[in-house]
Amino acid sequence: NEYMGNCCSTRDGTYPTGTGSFLVNTTEDEPILPLVTSQELEIRKEEQLPYIHYLPAFSDDLYIYTFSQGKMNNIKLKGHIPAVGYSTIQLDDKILICGGCELLNYKTECICIESTSGEVEGKSPMNEGRANHKLVSINLRGMQYVYAIGGVNETGCLSSVEKLDVMYNEWTSAHSLTECKQHVGACCFQNTLLYVFGGYNYELGGELSTIEYLDLDTDLMWKKITISPDSIWTKRFNMACMQISKNYILIFGGFSNEQAKKEVLGFNVHNKNFVPGKEMQKAGVFPSDMNCPLFHNSNIYAFSVRPDQNLHCYSIIENCWPTVAGMIGEQNT
């Protein structure tokens, strides 16, 4: 079940750079990260949400950064959520919270939060209690699903995966990962492939470099990608991942060797190569209680923790990480 890809860095400039495409400086002293075409940017604008959220652990505060206003707002939740380890994702004007841990009790519960009022509504629980798992939203053949991937509970790290049919509010089991892990980076690609990067499992040595994917069209088993020994990809966990073009997944931040990372990589889904990208302004760790990265107006936004709580912004066109006004601590209430 292994895909024998060669995951090493490349400087061959194979990404198509026709009219209207954006490509960073290709001199040897600059990192090369093929980006996206103007047409792709126009398509991505259809996916835009008006805000990105952050829900801190041990708190009833919901932070909303509204893109049109360029500022942070603070909303008090009108209901209870687990203390730590929950996973969160935005579904239109709702925020879905699943799982978590409280007093060593691993939760199956799921709730939806109304982003404007903070009202909390119960949803169908997951089949298995879990924390430190990753949620990924996928639109497959006109239906919206949310996958809960891996995590940990009282039995240890998990390989199990389950999916929520958003319309029918029902969880069902999906194929298990090739290994047990928590704190993974994950995203969908073209709404047909589900990718999982890295993660953590103490019994497997701690930080992981594993990359595996599930083809949702065939719905067969997860396949592990073999990584070249000289790859620029290394062990890490709690990084952010997002499809950035028809060829690439952007991977940034995370935690490795006891420190937060600034590193940015592009993963070519077709040839399984990695290319280096423009380093983040500030290091960032993106655990499960951070929302997945979001696209808005040719930028990618993501909240992080460690060493500070920051809202990161990556400009696709300029290939840089500009400072975002309205960080946590500067919010309007």
C-alpha positions in Angstrom: 0.0 0.0 0.0 3.0 2.3 -0.2 3.3 4.9 -3.0 7.0 5.0 -3.8 7.3 8.7 -4.3 10.6 10.5 -4.1 10.1 13.3 -1.6 13.1 15.5 -2.2 13.5 19.2 -2.8 13.5 20.4 -6.4 14.7 23.5 -8.3 13.7 22.4 -11.7 10.9 25.0 -12.1 8.5 22.5 -13.5 5.4 24.3 -12.3 3.7 25.9 -15.4 4.3 29.7 -15.4 2.1 30.9 -18.2 0.4 34.3 -18.4 -0.9 35.5 -15.1 0.9 33.1 -12.8 2.9 34.1 -9.8 6.4 32.6 -9.2 8.9 33.7 -6.5 12.4 34.7 -7.3 14.3 31.8 -8.8 17.8 32.9 -7.8 19.9 30.3 -5.9 19.9 32.4 -2.7 16.1 32.6 -2.5 13.7 29.8 -1.7 11.6 28.7 -4.6 7.9 28.0 -4.1 5.7 27.7 -7.2 2.4 29.5 -6.4 -0.9 29.8 -8.2 -2.3 31.2 -11.4 -4.6 34.2 -11.6 -7.4 31.9 -12.7 -6.9 29.7 -9.7 -7.1 32.7 -7.4 -10.5 33.7 -9.0 -11.8 30.2 -8.4 -10.6 30.2 -4.7 -12.5 33.5 -4.1 -15.7 31.5 -4.3 -14.6 29.6 -1.1 -14.1 32.7 1.0 -15.5 33.0 4.5 -15.8 36.5 6.1 -13.9 35.7 9.2 -11.5 33.4 11.0 -11.8 32.3 14.6 -9.7 31.3 17.6 -11.1 29.5 20.7 -8.5 29.3 23.5 -8.4 26.3 25.8 -9.8 26.8 29.4 -11.8 29.8 28.2 -15.3 30.9 27.3 -13.9 33.5 24.9 -14.4 33.3 21.2 -12.1 35.5 19.1 -13.3 36.5 15.6 -11.1 38.3 13.2 -13.3 39.9 10.5 -11.5 40.4 7.2 -13.6 43.3 6.0 -13.1 45.3 9.2 -9.5 44.2 9.7 -10.0 43.8 13.5 -10.5 41.3 16.2 -13.8 41.0 18.2 -14.4 39.0 21.4 -17.6 37.1 22.0 -18.6 35.3 25.2 -19.8 31.8 24.6 -23.3 31.0 25.9 -22.6 27.3 26.7 -19.9 24.9 27.8 -17.1 23.4 25.8 -14.5 20.8 26.9 -11.4 22.2 28.6 -8.6 21.1 26.2 -7.9 19.0 23.2 -11.0 19.7 21.2 -10.8 20.2 17.4 -12.6 23.1 15.6 -13.5 24.0 12.1 -15.6 26.7 10.4 -18.7 25.6 8.4 -20.2 28.8 6.8 -21.5 31.0 9.7 -21.2 28.1 12.2 -18.1 26.9 14.2 -18.0 23.1 14.8 -16.3 21.9 18.0 -15.7 18.1 18.4 -14.2 16.0 21.2 -11.7 17.1 23.7 -10.7 16.2 27.3 -11.9 17.2 30.7 -10.6 15.7 33.9 -9.2 12.8 31.9 -12.6 12.2 30.4 -12.3 12.0 26.6 -15.3 13.5 24.9 -17.5 12.4 22.0 -19.7 15.4 22.1 -19.9 17.9 19.2 -21.4 21.4 19.3 -22.0 24.2 16.9 -21.4 27.8 17.8 -23.2 30.7 16.2 -20.4 33.1 15.3 -22.3 36.3 15.8 -24.0 35.5 19.1 -21.9 32.8 20.8 -25.0 30.6 21.1 -24.1 26.9 21.5 -26.1 24.1 19.9 -25.6 20.4 20.5 -24.9 18.1 17.5 -24.6 14.3 17.1 -21.7 12.9 19.1 -18.7 11.1 17.5 -18.6 7.3 17.9 -15.3 7.4 19.8 -14.0 9.9 22.4 -10.9 11.6 21.3 -8.7 14.6 21.8 -5.8 16.2 19.8 -7.5 15.0 16.6 -7.8 17.0 13.3 -11.0 18.0 11.6 -11.0 18.4 7.8 -14.0 19.6 5.8 -14.6 18.0 2.3 -17.3 18.5 -0.3 -17.6 15.2 -2.0 -20.1 14.7 -4.9 -22.3 17.6 -3.7 -22.3 16.4 0.0 -20.3 18.0 2.8 -18.4 15.8 5.2 -16.1 16.6 8.2 -13.4 14.0 8.9 -12.1 13.5 12.5 -8.6 12.1 12.1 -6.6 10.2 14.7 -6.1 11.8 18.2 -5.7 10.2 21.6 -7.9 8.8 24.4 -7.5 6.6 27.5 -6.2 3.8 25.3 -3.4 5.8 23.8 -2.9 7.4 20.3 -5.5 6.5 17.7 -5.5 5.4 14.1 -9.3 5.6 13.8 -11.0 8.0 11.5 -14.7 8.9 11.4 -16.7 11.3 9.3 -19.8 13.5 9.9 -22.4 13.9 7.2 -23.2 17.5 7.8 -26.6 17.5 6.2 -27.9 14.4 8.1 -25.9 15.1 11.3 -24.6 11.5 11.4 -21.1 10.1 12.2 -19.9 6.9 10.6 -16.5 5.1 10.7 -14.0 5.6 7.9 -10.8 3.8 7.1 -8.1 3.9 9.8 -4.7 5.5 9.3 -1.7 3.3 8.8 -0.4 4.2 12.3 -1.7 5.7 15.5 -1.0 9.4 16.0 -2.2 12.7 17.3 -1.4 16.4 16.5 -1.3 15.7 12.8 -1.4 18.3 10.0 -4.1 17.5 7.5 -6.0 18.9 4.5 -8.0 17.9 1.5 -6.8 18.2 -2.1 -9.3 18.8 -4.9 -12.0 17.4 -2.6 -10.9 13.9 -3.6 -7.7 13.2 -1.7 -7.3 13.5 2.1 -3.7 14.1 3.2 -2.2 13.6 6.6 1.3 14.9 7.5 3.5 14.1 10.5 2.0 13.9 13.9 3.1 12.6 17.3 3.2 9.2 19.0 5.4 8.6 22.1 5.4 4.8 21.4 6.8 5.4 17.9 9.5 7.7 19.1 7.6 11.0 19.4 7.6 13.3 16.4 6.7 11.6 13.1 7.6 12.3 9.5 4.9 10.0 8.0 2.8 11.2 5.1 -0.2 9.2 4.0 -3.3 9.9 2.0 -6.8 8.4 1.3 -8.4 8.6 -2.2 -12.0 9.4 -1.4 -13.2 8.5 -4.9 -12.1 4.9 -4.6 -12.5 4.9 -0.8 -9.8 2.2 -0.4 -7.1 2.0 2.3 -4.8 4.8 3.3 -1.5 4.8 1.4 1.8 5.8 2.9 4.3 7.8 0.8 7.9 6.7 1.0 10.2 9.6 1.8 13.7 10.0 0.4 16.4 10.1 3.0 17.7 13.4 1.5 14.3 15.1 1.6 13.9 18.5 3.1 10.8 17.2 4.9 11.5 16.2 8.5 9.6 15.0 11.6 7.2 17.5 13.0 3.7 17.9 14.4 1.0 20.6 14.8 1.7 22.3 11.5 -0.8 24.1 9.2 -1.7 22.6 5.8 -3.8 23.9 2.9 -4.1 23.2 -0.8 -2.7 26.3 -2.5 -3.0 25.3 -6.2 -3.8 22.5 -8.6 -0.3 21.0 -7.8 0.7 22.1 -4.3 -0.2 21.8 -0.7 1.3 24.6 1.5 2.7 23.4 4.9 3.9 25.9 7.4 5.0 26.2 11.1 4.7 23.3 13.5 6.8 22.0 16.4 10.0 20.0 16.1 13.1 19.4 18.2 11.5 21.2 21.1 10.9 24.5 19.3 8.3 26.2 17.1 9.1 26.4 13.4 9.1 29.2 10.9 9.7 26.8 8.0 7.4 26.9 4.9 7.2 24.0 2.4 5.3 23.3 -0.8 4.4 19.6 -1.4 3.8 18.7 -5.0 0.9 16.1 -4.9 1.8 14.8 -8.4 5.5 14.1 -8.1 5.7 13.9 -4.3 8.5 16.5 -4.1 9.0 19.2 -1.6 10.1 22.8 -2.4 11.1 25.4 0.2 9.0 28.5 0.6 9.4 32.0 2.1 9.9 31.7 5.9 7.2 32.9 8.2 7.8 36.2 10.0 7.1 34.5 13.4 7.3 30.9 14.4 3.9 29.3 14.9 2.4 26.1 16.2 -1.1 25.1 15.0 -2.8 22.5 17.3 -6.2 21.1 16.8 -8.1 23.8 18.7 -6.8 26.3 16.1 -9.1 26.7 13.1 -7.8 25.3 9.8 -6.1 27.9 7.5 -8.5 30.0 5.5 -8.3 31.7 2.1 -9.4 35.4 1.7 -8.5 37.9 -1.0 -5.4 36.1 -2.3 -4.1 35.6 1.3 -4.0 32.6 3.6 -4.8 33.3 7.3 -4.1 31.0 10.3 -4.1 31.4 14.1 -1.2 29.9 16.1 0.0 29.4 19.6 3.6 29.1 20.9 5.6 31.1 21.5 2.9 33.7 21.1 -0.7 33.8 20.1 -0.6 35.2 16.5 -2.7 35.6 13.4 -0.4 34.8 10.5 -1.1 36.0 7.0 0.6 34.7 3.8 0.2 36.8 0.7 0.1 34.5 -2.3 0.8 37.2 -4.9 3.6 38.9 -3.0 5.0 35.7 -1.5 5.5 37.3 1.9 4.1 37.1 5.5 2.8 40.6 6.2 2.0 41.7 9.8 -1.7 41.6 10.6 -3.2 44.3 12.8 -5.6 43.3 15.5 -3.7 40.4 17.2 -5.1 38.8 20.4 -4.7 41.3 23.2 -5.6 44.2 20.8 -9.1 43.0 20.2 -12.3 45.1 20.3 -15.0 43.9 22.7 
